[in-house]
Every structure is written in C-alpha cells, then in structure tokens.
C-alpha cells in the first residue's frame, strides 16, 4: 500500500471509521486487466480491512495483515466467480461484474453508502482507463 488513503467522515454501523482508497495516476500507467484486478483487491482491502479484522477477532482467528489480505483475496475471487469470470484471467467485463458484486457484499455488511459509492467511483476511474 502506498499511502493514497483518506479517512471517511461518516461511521460504519460498528462505529469505526473505514479508510478510503484513492487511485493515483501512477497506478493507472500501463494499465491492463491484471493490474486493474489487483487494484480491485487493493480497493476492497482498504474499504473492508476493519470489517475483516473485527470478524477475525470475534472468531478468535489471526488478524495480522497477511491474514486480512488472504481473506480479502478470497472474497474478490468469489466476486469474480459471481460475475461469471475467472480471477486469474480477468477481463474488463468481469472486473465490472466483480466490482458490482463487491459493492453489494459491502452494503450487506453495513458499510456506509458513502464509502461504497466512493470506492465504486474510484474503480470506475480504473475501468474507464482499461483498453477495450
């Protein structure tokens, strides 16, 4: 993570303020579907880090950064499947579908609408820069 994060003004249902990921121009250089897929993971990790950490703590599971990254990666892989795609062979279409699935998941977890919307906007910047 390279520090392109801002704090959310509102609070989640848990009372914890989630982070906001902001895509940088540097991340969009030489963008392809694989790099965009990795940005989906980065975006979801930032937005949902607290949710995953709290869940792991509640379940008595390790909540270190690597464990959180593995959990988020698993959630993103599932989102690609829900979108009819393959995480290992991403396309612009399946990235859009995965982002939609992740937004629905985040909303169902009680993520504030403003946070979901912000991250959707960031990913639309990424998707908009993908070659056809």
Helices and strands as residue ranges (DSSP letters): E 5-7, E 19-21, H 25-28, H 33-59, H 65-82, G 87-89, H 92-108, H 113-129
